[in-house]
């Protein structure tokens, strides 16, 4: 009987009961919607990490990360394992999740440290803490004057004037707001990246289409406040 017990213990399959372990730290990295800009990262708390014994194809067990992103599978026999978690599929246009899988050949009494692993997420342009602001003035011309000899009647605060924002390489505007009673405007809760701010002004040369006044800026830091200063639009 003693020989049989010894023989069986030398042929343990993958799983619990041994003296080996697998550990690591999971970090969440948040990108913009085309993954061209890392917005911020943090330790991933309370995220599920899965283990498969002998690549069985079914979940053998799972653990949740601690507040500081750490996880560990203890008391494992030597053998072949798979560790995986779910992360954004950066090759998909539909922001789908996929399994991030690591194949592991664990040795006897090995304490394997996988180091830092990255879980990818995306954030929208308006899920940040930065802002872009400005103030719009309206230049009014005398009706009796004409281009190119226009005479300024007065310069007033541009109230209720539409201002547009485009984030990154988006094909159309992401947000439209109107100026306040004092001509000011503010786009809030912005993430890092490049922006276009634009508004329309009359074509004082007599054209039938309005002229676009464009400002291009980049938010570099999480809490940036970018002031575009005074912007002037014209009206006949």
C-alpha positions as CSV (number, residue, x, y, z in Angstrom):
1,X,0.0,0.0,0.0
2,X,2.8,2.4,0.8
3,X,4.3,1.9,-2.7
4,X,1.0,2.7,-4.3
5,X,0.6,5.9,-2.4
6,X,4.1,7.1,-3.3
7,X,3.6,6.3,-7.0
8,X,0.3,8.3,-7.0
9,X,1.8,11.4,-5.5
10,X,4.5,11.5,-8.2
11,X,1.8,11.8,-10.9
12,X,-0.4,14.5,-9.5
13,X,-2.2,16.4,-12.2
14,X,-2.2,20.2,-12.3
15,X,-4.2,21.8,-9.5
16,X,-4.2,22.5,-5.8
17,X,-2.2,20.6,-3.3
18,X,1.4,21.4,-4.1
19,X,3.9,24.0,-3.0
20,X,4.1,26.2,-6.1
21,X,2.4,29.6,-6.6
22,X,1.6,32.2,-9.3
23,X,1.2,35.8,-8.5
24,X,1.1,39.2,-10.1
25,X,-0.3,42.8,-10.1
26,X,-3.0,44.0,-12.4
27,X,-3.0,47.6,-13.6
28,X,-5.8,49.3,-15.5
29,X,-4.7,51.6,-18.3
30,X,-7.3,54.0,-19.7
31,X,-6.9,55.2,-23.3
32,X,-8.9,57.5,-25.5
33,X,-11.3,55.9,-28.1
34,X,-8.6,55.2,-30.7
35,X,-6.0,54.0,-28.2
36,X,-3.5,56.8,-29.3
37,X,-3.4,58.5,-26.0
38,X,-2.8,57.0,-22.5
39,X,-5.1,59.1,-20.3
40,X,-4.3,57.6,-16.9
41,X,-3.6,54.3,-15.1
42,X,-4.3,52.9,-11.7
43,X,-4.1,49.6,-9.8
44,X,-7.0,47.4,-10.7
45,X,-9.0,46.5,-7.6
46,X,-11.6,43.8,-7.3
47,X,-11.0,42.4,-10.9
48,X,-11.3,38.7,-11.6
49,X,-8.3,36.6,-12.6
50,X,-8.9,33.1,-13.9
51,X,-6.8,30.0,-13.9
52,X,-7.2,26.8,-16.0
53,X,-5.6,23.6,-15.0
54,X,-3.8,21.8,-17.8
55,X,-5.5,24.1,-20.4
56,X,-8.8,22.3,-19.7
57,X,-10.9,24.8,-21.5
58,X,-13.1,25.3,-18.4
59,X,-12.6,27.7,-15.5
60,X,-10.7,25.8,-12.8
61,X,-10.7,28.7,-10.3
62,X,-10.6,32.5,-10.0
63,X,-9.4,35.1,-7.5
64,X,-10.2,38.8,-7.3
65,X,-7.4,41.4,-7.1
66,X,-6.9,43.3,-3.8
67,X,-7.2,47.0,-3.5
68,X,-3.6,47.4,-4.8
69,X,-4.2,45.1,-7.8
70,X,-2.4,42.1,-6.4
71,X,-3.5,38.5,-6.9
72,X,-2.1,35.0,-6.1
73,X,-2.9,31.4,-6.8
74,X,-1.3,29.3,-4.0
75,X,-0.5,25.6,-3.3
76,X,-0.3,24.5,-7.0
77,X,1.3,21.3,-8.3
78,X,3.8,21.7,-11.1
79,X,2.3,21.5,-14.6
80,X,0.8,23.5,-17.4
81,X,-1.6,26.3,-16.5
82,X,-3.3,29.2,-18.2
83,X,-3.9,32.5,-16.4
84,X,-6.3,35.0,-18.1
85,X,-8.4,38.1,-17.5
86,X,-10.6,40.2,-19.7
87,X,-9.4,43.4,-21.4
88,X,-10.5,45.7,-24.3
89,X,-9.8,44.3,-27.8
90,X,-7.7,47.2,-29.2
91,X,-8.2,45.7,-32.8
92,X,-12.0,45.9,-32.6
93,X,-13.9,49.0,-33.7
94,X,-16.8,48.0,-31.3
95,X,-14.9,48.2,-28.0
96,X,-15.4,44.5,-27.3
97,X,-13.6,42.6,-24.5
98,X,-11.3,39.7,-25.2
99,X,-9.4,37.2,-23.1
100,X,-5.8,38.1,-22.3
101,X,-4.2,34.7,-21.9
102,X,-0.8,33.6,-20.5
103,X,0.5,30.0,-20.9
104,X,2.5,28.9,-17.9
105,X,4.6,25.8,-17.3
106,X,5.0,25.8,-13.5
107,X,7.9,24.0,-11.9
108,X,8.0,22.2,-8.5
109,X,8.2,24.6,-5.6
110,X,8.3,27.5,-7.9
111,X,7.0,30.9,-6.8
112,X,6.3,32.5,-10.2
113,X,5.8,36.3,-10.3
114,X,4.2,37.5,-13.5
115,X,5.0,41.1,-12.6
116,X,2.7,43.8,-13.8
117,X,-0.1,43.0,-16.2
118,X,-2.2,45.6,-18.0
119,X,-6.0,45.6,-18.4
120,X,-7.0,48.1,-21.2
121,X,-10.0,50.3,-21.0
122,X,-11.3,53.3,-22.9
123,X,-12.7,56.6,-21.8
124,X,-14.8,59.2,-23.7
125,X,-13.4,62.7,-24.3
126,X,-15.7,64.1,-21.6
127,X,-14.7,61.8,-18.8
128,X,-11.7,63.8,-17.6
129,X,-10.9,66.8,-15.3
130,X,-9.5,69.4,-17.7
131,X,-11.3,72.3,-19.4
132,X,-11.1,74.8,-22.3
133,X,-12.6,78.2,-22.0
134,X,-12.7,81.6,-23.8
135,X,-14.7,84.8,-24.3
136,X,-16.4,85.8,-27.5
137,X,-17.0,89.4,-28.7
138,X,-19.1,90.6,-31.5
139,X,-17.9,93.3,-33.9
140,X,-20.9,95.2,-35.4
141,X,-20.5,97.4,-38.4
142,X,-22.5,100.3,-39.6
143,X,-25.1,99.4,-42.2
144,X,-24.2,102.4,-44.2
145,X,-20.7,101.2,-44.7
146,X,-19.5,98.4,-47.0
147,X,-16.4,96.2,-47.5
148,X,-13.6,97.1,-47.8
149,X,-14.4,100.4,-46.1
150,X,-16.4,99.1,-43.2
151,X,-16.9,101.3,-40.1
152,X,-17.2,99.7,-36.7
153,X,-20.4,100.6,-34.9
154,X,-19.5,98.9,-31.6
155,X,-18.0,95.8,-30.1
156,X,-20.3,93.9,-27.7
157,X,-20.3,90.6,-25.8
158,X,-21.5,87.8,-28.0
159,X,-24.3,86.2,-26.1
160,X,-25.8,82.9,-27.0
161,X,-23.3,82.3,-29.7
162,X,-22.6,78.6,-30.7
163,X,-19.2,77.2,-30.0
164,X,-18.1,73.7,-31.2
165,X,-15.6,71.2,-29.9
166,X,-13.9,68.3,-31.8
167,X,-11.7,65.7,-30.0
168,X,-8.7,64.2,-31.8
169,X,-9.4,62.9,-35.2
170,X,-13.2,62.7,-34.9
171,X,-14.9,63.4,-38.2
172,X,-17.6,65.8,-36.7
173,X,-18.1,67.9,-33.6
174,X,-18.5,66.1,-30.3
175,X,-20.1,69.0,-28.3
176,X,-21.8,72.3,-29.0
177,X,-22.5,74.9,-26.3
178,X,-23.6,78.5,-26.3
179,X,-21.8,81.5,-24.8
180,X,-23.1,83.0,-21.6
181,X,-24.6,86.5,-21.0
182,X,-21.0,87.8,-20.6
183,X,-19.7,86.1,-23.8
184,X,-17.8,83.3,-21.9
185,X,-17.9,79.6,-22.6
186,X,-16.3,76.6,-21.0
187,X,-16.0,73.0,-22.1
188,X,-15.5,70.9,-19.0
189,X,-14.5,67.4,-17.9
190,X,-12.1,66.9,-20.8
191,X,-9.4,64.2,-21.1
192,X,-5.9,64.7,-22.4
193,X,-5.4,65.0,-26.2
194,X,-5.8,67.4,-29.1
195,X,-8.9,69.5,-29.6
196,X,-10.3,71.8,-32.2
197,X,-12.6,74.7,-31.0
198,X,-14.4,76.6,-33.6
199,X,-17.3,79.0,-34.2
200,X,-18.8,80.9,-37.1
201,X,-18.5,84.5,-38.1
202,X,-20.2,86.4,-41.0
203,X,-18.2,86.9,-44.2
204,X,-17.9,90.7,-44.2
205,X,-16.6,90.5,-47.7
206,X,-20.0,89.7,-49.0
207,X,-19.8,85.9,-49.3
208,X,-22.9,83.8,-48.7
209,X,-21.2,81.3,-46.3
210,X,-20.0,82.0,-42.8
211,X,-16.3,82.0,-42.0
212,X,-14.9,79.4,-39.5
213,X,-12.8,80.7,-36.7
214,X,-10.7,77.8,-35.5
215,X,-8.5,77.3,-32.4
216,X,-6.4,74.2,-32.0
217,X,-5.1,73.2,-28.5
218,X,-3.7,70.2,-26.7
219,X,-4.5,69.2,-23.1
220,X,-1.3,67.7,-21.7
221,X,-2.1,67.3,-18.0
222,X,-5.1,65.9,-16.3
223,X,-6.2,69.1,-14.6
224,X,-5.2,71.6,-17.4
225,X,-7.3,74.8,-17.8
226,X,-6.7,76.2,-21.2
227,X,-7.8,79.8,-21.8
228,X,-8.3,80.7,-25.4
229,X,-8.6,84.4,-24.4
230,X,-10.8,86.8,-26.4
231,X,-12.2,85.7,-29.7
232,X,-13.9,88.1,-32.1
233,X,-16.7,87.4,-34.6
234,X,-18.1,89.9,-37.0
235,X,-21.6,90.9,-38.1
236,X,-22.8,93.3,-40.7
